[in-house]
Amino acid sequence: MSESAFQLVDPAFFSRLESIELRARGIVEGFMQGLHRSPFVGYSVEFASHRKYAPGDDLRHVNWKLYARQKRLYVKEFDAETNLNLYIILDISRSMTCANTGMSKLDYGSALGAALAHLALKQRDAAGITLFAEDVVAHLDSKARPQQLDEILRLIAGTPPNQPSNVGRALQQAAELCRHRGLVVVISDCFGDLEGIVQGLEQLRFRKHEVLLFHVWDLWERSLPLEGRIRFEDLETGTEIPAYAEGIRDAYKKRVDRWCSELEDECLSRGIDRIELTTDQPLDSALFNYLVKRSKMFS
């Protein structure tokens, strides 16, 4: 049995797959419960038929005029038009395995990407995913087929992080794979050369995509809320640097803030939305921010 075939019957593989799926569903369902309006911004629908009312159906879709005539409850059904190609570009480099606050950046980004795909497919849009590290590692074309979410989850769960990152080069490769104009969601810690990252993002914009960047941090990386002697470890090279947190915190935070500000300016100048997240933040709020940004296209 090949290694890839073994993965498909490995209990650990199924455990990870189920974890991602459950978390993704929880994010979407929790988000929907918190909204008073439809989250499907730009969702185009057309009346198709009626069916009998079933407990749990949305009462807003009940045809009350028909009820007045027949004294039976019927629900309107609609056909949806696919109006979006969603391309998720997820960083799976070794730096994404950082997990100082319980959940790794990779698990956080995987759940976020799965939730976005789940939401897009639920409204009958197309979704696909590209996994990258130093280069593009795996890719699934954007489609609106019923089994697409399962394929996306399998690809995420079955592709372990095993390379250093080169965000800029990988984004330029990914741009070649996003063949139809759509919404590109990049999920990454953006560790790398700023110029290269910007060039990669520019390639996506050059192809007329709307680009949204979820910039994911571990809380300790972002603000260094520690005391005493600590040891920094580069997860991609294994290099270690000992230091005292109090002695470097202010300079560290200023440098990180400056780098984030420079990336933010580069994104804004190119019409790219950047949402900064730390892994201790609820994922449903990240999804909310995504939909708020998305809604600007249709306001």
Phi, psi and chi 1 to 4 in degrees:
 res  aa     phi    psi   chi1   chi2   chi3   chi4
   1 MET       -  131.5 -179.5 -177.9  -67.5      -
   2 SER   -68.0  162.0   69.2      -      -      -
   3 GLU   -61.7  -41.4 -177.6  178.3   -7.5      -
   4 SER   -65.6  -37.5   59.7      -      -      -
   5 ALA   -68.4  -37.9      -      -      -      -
   6 PHE   -61.7  -37.8  175.4   76.5      -      -
   7 GLN   -58.1  -33.4  -76.3 -176.9  -32.4      -
   8 LEU   -74.5  -14.5  -65.3  178.8      -      -
   9 VAL  -116.4    3.4  -63.7      -      -      -
  10 ASP   -75.7  124.8 -178.1    9.5      -      -
  11 PRO   -56.6  -35.0  -25.6   34.8      -      -
  12 ALA   -63.9  -36.6      -      -      -      -
  13 PHE   -63.2  -47.2  171.8   85.5      -      -
  14 PHE   -65.5  -34.4  -78.7  110.6      -      -
  15 SER   -62.8  -45.3  176.1      -      -      -
  16 ARG   -66.4  -41.4  175.3  165.5  167.0   73.5
  17 LEU   -59.1  -46.3 -176.9   66.8      -      -
  18 GLU   -65.9  -37.2 -178.6  176.9  -50.5      -
  19 SER   -62.1  -44.9  174.5      -      -      -
  20 ILE   -64.6  -44.1  -65.1  171.8      -      -
  21 GLU   -64.0  -45.5 -177.2  174.6   17.5      -
  22 LEU   -64.2  -41.5  -70.3  175.4      -      -
  23 ARG   -65.3  -41.1 -168.5  176.9  -63.6  137.3
  24 ALA   -62.0  -45.6      -      -      -      -
  25 ARG   -63.5  -40.7  -73.4 -178.8  177.7  176.2
  26 GLY   -62.4  -39.5      -      -      -      -
  27 ILE   -61.7  -50.6  -65.4  162.5      -      -
  28 VAL   -64.5  -46.0  172.9      -      -      -
  29 GLU   -66.6  -40.5  -69.8  169.5    1.9      -
  30 GLY   -64.7  -37.9      -      -      -      -
  31 PHE   -65.8  -44.5  168.5   76.9      -      -
  32 MET   -63.7  -36.1  -71.2  179.4  175.9      -
  33 GLN   -65.9  -23.8  -70.5  172.2    0.2      -
  34 GLY   -89.3   -3.2      -      -      -      -
  35 LEU  -102.6  146.6  -78.0 -170.8      -      -
  36 HIS  -103.2   -2.3  -62.1  -68.2      -      -
  37 ARG  -129.9  165.3   51.7  173.4  -67.2 -172.1
  38 SER   -63.2  134.3  170.6      -      -      -
  39 PRO   -80.7   -6.9   31.3  -34.8      -      -
  40 PHE   -85.9   71.7  -57.2  139.7      -      -
  41 VAL   -65.3  129.1 -178.4      -      -      -
  42 GLY    80.5    7.5      -      -      -      -
  43 TYR   -73.2  119.1 -173.0   47.5      -      -
  44 SER  -100.5  123.8 -179.9      -      -      -
  45 VAL  -129.9  156.0  -64.7      -      -      -
  46 GLU  -140.6  134.8 -176.5  175.5  -28.6      -
  47 PHE   -59.8  136.2  173.3   74.5      -      -
  48 ALA  -119.0  -49.8      -      -      -      -
  49 SER  -166.8 -179.0   62.5      -      -      -
  50 HIS  -113.9  155.9  -73.8   98.1      -      -
  51 ARG  -143.7  162.9   63.2  170.8  172.6   79.7
  52 LYS   -66.0  144.2  -69.9 -176.5  178.6  179.8
  53 TYR   -65.4  139.5  172.9   84.0      -      -
  54 ALA  -125.4  145.1      -      -      -      -
  55 PRO   -51.9  131.2  -26.1   34.6      -      -
  56 GLY   101.1  -14.0      -      -      -      -
  57 ASP   -65.7  147.8  -76.0  -23.2      -      -
  58 ASP   -67.7  122.3 -167.3  -27.2      -      -
  59 LEU   -65.4  -19.7  -67.7  176.7      -      -
  60 ARG   -66.7  -20.0  -69.0  175.2  -61.9  178.7
  61 HIS   -97.4    2.9  -63.7  159.3      -      -
  62 VAL   -72.3  135.5  171.0      -      -      -
  63 ASN   -87.7   95.7 -171.3  -32.1      -      -
  64 TRP   -72.0  -27.7  -64.4  107.3      -      -
  65 LYS   -66.1  -40.9  -68.1 -177.7  178.3  178.5
  66 LEU   -67.5  -35.7 -169.9   59.6      -      -
  67 TYR   -63.3  -39.3  172.2   76.4      -      -
  68 ALA   -62.8  -30.6      -      -      -      -
  69 ARG   -85.5  -40.4  -65.6 -162.8  -58.2  -91.0
  70 GLN  -110.8   -8.1  -60.9 -170.5   10.5      -
  71 LYS    58.4   31.4  -57.3  -57.3  179.7 -176.5
  72 ARG  -133.5  146.3  -67.1 -178.8  179.9  178.2
  73 LEU   -89.5  126.1  -70.2  174.0      -      -
  74 TYR  -126.9  145.4  -70.4   91.2      -      -
  75 VAL  -109.4  137.1  175.7      -      -      -
  76 LYS   -74.9  137.9  -61.4  176.3 -175.9  177.0
  77 GLU  -113.9  149.0  -70.7 -167.9  -46.4      -
  78 PHE  -128.6  149.6  -59.5   87.6      -      -
  79 ASP   -97.0  134.8  -75.9  -25.6      -      -
  80 ALA  -102.7  144.9      -      -      -      -
  81 GLU   -95.4  133.8  -59.9  173.3    5.9      -
  82 THR   -72.6  113.7  -63.3      -      -      -
  83 ASN  -117.2   13.2   58.0   14.1      -      -
  84 LEU  -153.1  137.0  175.1   70.8      -      -
  85 ASN  -105.5  116.0  -80.6  -63.5      -      -
  86 LEU  -100.3  124.0  172.5   65.6      -      -
  87 TYR  -113.9  116.5  -58.5  100.1      -      -
  88 ILE   -99.2  124.9  -60.6  162.3      -      -
  89 ILE  -116.7  106.5  -56.6  179.9      -      -
  90 LEU  -110.0  127.7  175.4   63.4      -      -
  91 ASP   -77.3  121.0 -173.0  -14.4      -      -
  92 ILE  -120.4   26.9   63.3  163.8      -      -
  93 SER   -69.6  167.2   61.3      -      -      -
  94 ARG   -63.5  -28.5  -75.8 -162.5  -70.2  -97.1
  95 SER   -64.4  -21.8   66.7      -      -      -
  96 MET   -75.4   -7.7  -69.6  -72.1  -74.4      -
  97 THR   -83.2   -2.1   62.7      -      -      -
  98 CYS   -57.4  128.7 -179.3      -      -      -
  99 ALA  -144.6   55.3      -      -      -      -
 100 ASN   -71.8  -22.9  -68.6  -46.8      -      -
 101 THR  -110.8   20.7   54.3      -      -      -
 102 GLY   110.2  -51.4      -      -      -      -
 103 MET  -108.2  132.0  179.7 -176.4  -69.3      -
 104 SER   -72.1  158.8   72.5      -      -      -
 105 LYS   -61.6  -33.3  -68.1 -178.2  -69.9 -175.9
 106 LEU   -68.1  -45.1 -179.2   55.1      -      -
 107 ASP   -63.5  -40.3  -75.5  -16.3      -      -
 108 TYR   -63.3  -48.6 -169.7   91.5      -      -
 109 GLY   -66.3  -36.4      -      -      -      -
 110 SER   -63.9  -44.5  -63.6      -      -      -
 111 ALA   -65.0  -40.1      -      -      -      -
 112 LEU   -64.1  -46.0  176.7   58.1      -      -
 113 GLY   -62.4  -42.0      -      -      -      -
 114 ALA   -64.2  -38.3      -      -      -      -
 115 ALA   -66.1  -41.1      -      -      -      -
 116 LEU   -64.3  -42.2  -66.8  171.7      -      -
 117 ALA   -63.9  -42.6      -      -      -      -
 118 HIS   -58.7  -44.3  177.8   65.5      -      -
 119 LEU   -67.2  -44.2 -177.7   59.3      -      -
 120 ALA   -61.8  -45.3      -      -      -      -
 121 LEU   -69.8  -31.2  -67.4  163.9      -      -
 122 LYS   -62.9  -32.7 -172.0  178.3  180.0   67.4
 123 GLN   -97.7   17.3   66.0 -174.6   54.1      -
 124 ARG    67.5   26.0  -57.9 -175.3 -170.4 -179.4
 125 ASP   -86.6  170.8  -75.5  -29.5      -      -
 126 ALA   -95.1  145.6      -      -      -      -
 127 ALA  -141.3  145.5      -      -      -      -
 128 GLY  -146.8  173.2      -      -      -      -
 129 ILE  -145.1  144.5 -168.2  164.9      -      -
 130 THR  -126.3  129.3  -58.7      -      -      -
 131 LEU  -105.8  135.9  -53.0  178.9      -      -
 132 PHE  -141.7  159.5   76.0   89.8      -      -
 133 ALA  -143.0 -103.7      -      -      -      -
 134 GLU   -72.3  -31.4 -166.3  170.4   17.4      -
 135 ASP  -140.6  177.1  -62.2  -78.1      -      -
 136 VAL   -65.0  128.4  166.5      -      -      -
 137 VAL   -99.6  -39.1  176.6      -      -      -
 138 ALA  -154.6  154.9      -      -      -      -
 139 HIS  -150.5  141.6  173.0   74.6      -      -
 140 LEU  -131.9  121.5 -176.3   67.0      -      -
 141 ASP   -59.3  150.6  -77.6  -24.1      -      -
 142 SER   -73.2  120.9  179.5      -      -      -
 143 LYS  -143.6  163.3  -64.0 -177.1 -177.6  -62.3
 144 ALA  -112.3   24.5      -      -      -      -
 145 ARG   -76.1  155.7   56.3 -173.7  179.2  177.8
 146 PRO   -58.8  -35.4  -24.4   34.0      -      -
 147 GLN   -88.9    7.4   69.0  -88.2   28.7      -
 148 GLN   -63.5  -40.1 -174.3   73.3   -7.1      -
 149 LEU   -63.1  -40.9 -178.2   60.1      -      -
 150 ASP   -59.6  -40.8  -70.1  -20.6      -      -
 151 GLU   -66.7  -40.2  -65.6  -62.9  -38.0      -
 152 ILE   -62.8  -45.0  -70.7  172.6      -      -
 153 LEU   -63.8  -41.3  -66.7  173.1      -      -
 154 ARG   -63.1  -39.5  -72.5 -166.7 -174.9   96.2
 155 LEU   -66.2  -43.5 -165.1   65.4      -      -
 156 ILE   -63.7  -49.4  -65.7  173.2      -      -
 157 ALA   -68.3  -28.8      -      -      -      -
 158 GLY   -96.2    5.5      -      -      -      -
 159 THR  -118.8   96.7  -48.5      -      -      -
 160 PRO   -75.3  152.6   28.6  -34.7      -      -
 161 PRO   -71.5  127.5   25.6  -32.5      -      -
 162 ASN  -150.9   17.5   57.4    5.6      -      -
 163 GLN  -140.2  155.5  -65.9 -178.0    7.5      -
 164 PRO   -70.8  172.0   25.4  -34.0      -      -
 165 SER  -103.0  147.8   61.6      -      -      -
 166 ASN  -143.0   81.5 -171.4  -34.3      -      -
 167 VAL   -59.7  -44.9 -179.7      -      -      -
 168 GLY   -60.2  -50.8      -      -      -      -
 169 ARG   -63.8  -42.3 -178.2  169.6   70.1 -169.8
 170 ALA   -65.2  -38.4      -      -      -      -
 171 LEU   -65.3  -36.4  -72.4 -177.7      -      -
 172 GLN   -66.1  -37.5  -67.5 -169.7   55.4      -
 173 GLN   -66.6  -42.0  -65.0  172.8    0.8      -
 174 ALA   -63.7  -34.8      -      -      -      -
 175 ALA   -58.0  -34.1      -      -      -      -
 176 GLU   -66.5  -23.9  -61.3  -72.7  -23.7      -
 177 LEU   -91.5  -16.2  -59.3  171.6      -      -
 178 CYS   -90.2   81.7  -58.1      -      -      -
 179 ARG   -78.1  -28.9  -64.2 -175.7  177.8   88.3
 180 HIS  -111.5  144.2  -56.0  -71.9      -      -
 181 ARG   -58.0  135.7 -175.4  176.6  177.5 -179.1
 182 GLY  -170.9 -156.3      -      -      -      -
 183 LEU  -105.8  120.9  173.8   64.0      -      -
 184 VAL  -104.8  122.7  175.7      -      -      -
 185 VAL  -110.3  112.5  176.9      -      -      -
 186 VAL   -96.7  127.6  179.9      -      -      -
 187 ILE  -120.1  111.9  -56.1  172.4      -      -
 188 SER  -161.2  158.2  173.2      -      -      -
 189 ASP   -84.9   -6.0   56.9   15.4      -      -
 190 CYS    57.8   31.9  -64.1      -      -      -
 191 PHE   -76.9  115.8  -75.5    0.2      -      -
 192 GLY   157.5 -173.5      -      -      -      -
 193 ASP   -69.9  125.5  175.1   63.1      -      -
 194 LEU   -60.3  -43.4  179.4   61.5      -      -
 195 GLU   -60.1  -42.5 -177.8  178.6   -5.4      -
 196 GLY   -65.8  -41.4      -      -      -      -
 197 ILE   -60.7  -44.8  -66.7  170.7      -      -
 198 VAL   -63.4  -39.9  170.9      -      -      -
 199 GLN   -62.6  -38.8  -71.3  175.9   -5.7      -
 200 GLY   -65.2  -42.7      -      -      -      -
 201 LEU   -65.3  -36.3  -66.7  171.1      -      -
 202 GLU   -62.8  -36.4  -82.0 -174.4  -22.7      -
 203 GLN   -61.6  -38.6  -78.2  -64.2  -49.2      -
 204 LEU   -67.9  -40.9  -66.3  166.1      -      -
 205 ARG   -69.3  -36.0  -69.2  -67.4  -69.2  131.8
 206 PHE   -59.2  -30.9  176.7   75.6      -      -
 207 ARG   -87.8   13.9  -66.0  171.2 -179.0  -88.7
 208 LYS    72.4   19.2  -52.8  -59.7 -177.5 -178.0
 209 HIS   -79.4  149.5  -62.6  -64.1      -      -
 210 GLU   -81.7  133.5 -178.1 -172.0    3.4      -
 211 VAL  -120.0  131.7 -179.8      -      -      -
 212 LEU  -125.3  127.8 -176.7   66.3      -      -
 213 LEU  -112.0  115.5  171.4   61.4      -      -
 214 PHE   -92.5  108.1  -78.3  107.7      -      -
 215 HIS   -95.0  106.5 -171.5  178.9      -      -
 216 VAL  -101.7  130.7 -178.9      -      -      -
 217 TRP  -124.4  151.4  -66.7   84.8      -      -
 218 ASP   -80.6  141.6 -178.8  -83.4      -      -
 219 LEU   -57.0  -39.7  179.9   62.1      -      -
 220 TRP   -65.2  -36.3  -71.7   13.6      -      -
 221 GLU   -65.0  -38.9  -66.8  174.9  -25.0      -
 222 ARG   -73.7  -42.7 -174.6   62.9  179.2   90.9
 223 SER  -129.1   -4.4   56.0      -      -      -
 224 LEU    52.0   57.6 -158.9   63.0      -      -
 225 PRO   -82.9   56.3   33.8  -34.4      -      -
 226 LEU  -125.4  167.2  -54.3  170.3      -      -
 227 GLU  -135.1  153.1  -65.0 -178.8   -3.2      -
 228 GLY    83.4 -165.9      -      -      -      -
 229 ARG   -76.2  128.6 -173.4  175.3  178.1   82.6
 230 ILE  -130.6  163.8   57.6  175.2      -      -
 231 ARG  -126.8  114.5 -173.7  178.9   70.3 -108.7
 232 PHE   -80.0  135.3  -69.7   91.6      -      -
 233 GLU  -127.1  126.8  179.7 -175.8   -2.4      -
 234 ASP   -79.9  111.3 -173.7  -32.0      -      -
 235 LEU   -67.2  -16.7  -66.4  173.5      -      -
 236 GLU   -94.9  -27.5  -61.2 -169.5  -10.3      -
 237 THR  -114.9  -17.3   65.9      -      -      -
 238 GLY    83.9   -1.1      -      -      -      -
 239 THR   -64.9  137.7  -57.5      -      -      -
 240 GLU  -121.6  140.9  -64.7 -176.4   -2.7      -
 241 ILE  -132.8  116.0  -58.7  175.2      -      -
 242 PRO   -81.4  146.9   28.1  -32.4      -      -
 243 ALA  -162.8  164.7      -      -      -      -
 244 TYR   -98.4  125.6  -78.2   96.4      -      -
 245 ALA   -57.7  -45.5      -      -      -      -
 246 GLU   -62.2  -31.5  -67.4   88.5  -16.2      -
 247 GLY   -77.5  -20.4      -      -      -      -
 248 ILE  -118.0   -7.9   66.2  170.1      -      -
 249 ARG   -57.6  -50.2 -178.3 -179.6  -65.4  114.0
 250 ASP   -61.4  -46.4  -71.4  -15.2      -      -
 251 ALA   -65.8  -38.5      -      -      -      -
 252 TYR   -61.7  -49.7  176.8   89.7      -      -
 253 LYS   -63.2  -39.3  -70.1  176.3   66.4  175.1
 254 LYS   -63.1  -40.9  -73.8  179.0 -179.0  177.8
 255 ARG   -68.3  -42.3 -173.2  164.0 -176.6  176.8
 256 VAL   -64.0  -44.6  169.6      -      -      -
 257 ASP   -59.9  -41.9  -72.7  -18.3      -      -
 258 ARG   -65.0  -42.4 -177.1  170.4   65.7 -110.6
 259 TRP   -63.6  -42.9 -171.4   86.3      -      -
 260 CYS   -64.0  -39.4  -73.5      -      -      -
 261 SER   -64.0  -40.2  178.7      -      -      -
 262 GLU   -65.8  -42.3  -69.8  172.8   -4.3      -
 263 LEU   -64.9  -40.4  178.0   58.3      -      -
 264 GLU   -60.9  -44.1  177.2   73.7   10.7      -
 265 ASP   -62.6  -42.1  -70.9  -16.8      -      -
 266 GLU   -64.0  -39.9  -64.2  -73.0   -2.9      -
 267 CYS   -66.5  -47.7  -72.9      -      -      -
 268 LEU   -59.9  -39.6  -72.7  174.6      -      -
 269 SER   -67.4  -15.6   67.8      -      -      -
 270 ARG  -112.4   10.9  -68.4  164.6  176.1   80.4
 271 GLY    70.0   30.3      -      -      -      -
 272 ILE  -105.5  128.3  -64.5  171.4      -      -
 273 ASP   -84.0  128.0  -68.1  -39.6      -      -
 274 ARG  -117.4  124.0  170.6 -179.3  167.1  -89.4
 275 ILE  -116.5  117.1  -62.4  174.9      -      -
 276 GLU   -90.2  132.1 -173.3  173.7  -37.3      -
 277 LEU  -133.7  147.2  -59.7  168.4      -      -
 278 THR  -114.9  152.4   54.5      -      -      -
 279 THR   -69.1   -6.2   53.3      -      -      -
 280 ASP   -89.0   -4.4   60.9  -43.6      -      -
 281 GLN   -83.4  143.4  -67.7  177.8 -102.8      -
 282 PRO   -61.1  134.9  -20.8   32.3      -      -
 283 LEU   -70.0  -26.1  -87.1  163.4      -      -
 284 ASP   -66.3  -29.7   55.9  -11.5      -      -
 285 SER   -69.6  -32.6   65.5      -      -      -
 286 ALA   -65.0  -40.9      -      -      -      -
 287 LEU   -65.1  -38.7 -175.3   56.4      -      -
 288 PHE   -59.3  -45.9  175.0   79.2      -      -
 289 ASN   -60.8  -38.4  -73.7  -26.5      -      -
 290 TYR   -58.6  -46.8  155.4   75.5      -      -
 291 LEU   -72.1  -31.5  -72.0  171.7      -      -
 292 VAL   -63.7  -45.2  168.6      -      -      -
 293 LYS   -62.2  -42.5  -63.4  -68.4 -174.1 -177.9
 294 ARG   -62.3  -37.2  172.6   83.8  179.6  133.0
 295 SER   -65.6  -20.6   69.8      -      -      -
 296 LYS   -63.5  -24.2  -69.2 -178.7  178.6  179.0
 297 MET   -68.5  -23.5  -67.2 -179.2   60.5      -
 298 PHE  -118.6    7.4  -58.0   94.7      -      -
 299 SER   -82.8      -   58.6      -      -      -
